[in-house]
Amino acid sequence: MNAFRTFVAGTSLMLIATCSIAAGKLAVEREATVDGSPDTVWKLVGDFNGLDVWHPAVASSTMKGAGIKAGATRTLTLGNGAKIEEKLTAYSGVKYTYTYTILSSPLPVKNYVSTLALSPAGEGKTRVKWSSTFDASGASDEEAKKVISGIYEGGLERAGSTLKK
């Protein structure tokens, strides 16, 4: 029985260590309150393959797999021609949230896991929260955080202005 307990404890510690490495040690979170109910805002930002509709840096998005099923991938083509491949890991239209990882990109990050989530903000408004964890890759921690922050801020600003129209 002691050998079994030791095995379980060791396995648990390895799993915890692996999960903390995979999640990344850096974190960025940005929020914006935008006009419209969560249902209305979700119609704009909830489509995993629709980032090109509301993010100014994304010129096009192509999908492989079902857009709301974990495992689906999208390839984003940026205005400069660079490509980012991302994989959907969780999606809930009922909870207005999805989570994805970056598979490949020119961004200075690795182990990137991101969640986009909406919540009611009262008075016909919605809080949009975009957050991630990651590790820097090919840049300092501060530079990597600055790049991701800029991406989120640009997208949230455009989403808010799109909904005001």
Secondary structure, 3 states (H helix, E strand, C coil): CHHHHHHHHHHHHHHHHHHHHHHCCEEEEEEEEEECCHHHHHHHHCCCCCHHHHCCCEEEEEEECCCCCCCCEEEEEECCCCEEEEEEEEEECCCCEEEEEEEECCCCEEEEEEEEEEEEEECCEEEEEEEEEEEECCCCHHHHHHHHHHHHHHHHHHHHHHHHC
